[in-house]
């Protein structure tokens, strides 16, 4: 199962006993997050728009 998860090499250890990193990591890649897209598919476009605005503002 870990092979199909978009986990960074450094975050590989966290997947074993810490799922707190997943929301943060998926916050950058909501399209790859099954946890976020499944329960709240409406937030997917909203998050993308907000992130784009923040990046443009910076």
Secondary structure, DSSP 4 states (H G I P E B T S, - for coil): -GGGS---STTTTHHHH--HHHHHHHHH-GGG-HHHHHH-THHHHHHHHHHHHHHHH-
